[in-house]
Amino acid sequence: MHSKEHRRPCISISSNDKEMLIYIQSLTGGSIYNKKNYNPTKFQNSYKLYIKKKEEVFQTLKEIYGLFRIERTKEKKS
């Protein structure tokens, strides 16, 4: 880490379905970028949604927190 560098939370979602990313962007904010396709004859175009603003990242995490499926291995071992 450089002396003037500051870490910040970020959410990124990659997909070939740009319409889905546009929909998610309408709910969460963020920016959509085209990913470079080095072999268009073999692969579809793909896109990435970046949510970088701190407020948007934390609001998105609050909204989806209940949807996470996390196994509690310590509870299973007990």
Secondary structure, 3 states (H helix, E strand, C coil): CCCCCCCCCCEEEEECCHHHHHHHHHHHCCEEEEECCCCCCCCCCEEEEEECCHHHHHHHHHHHHHHCCCCCHHHHHC
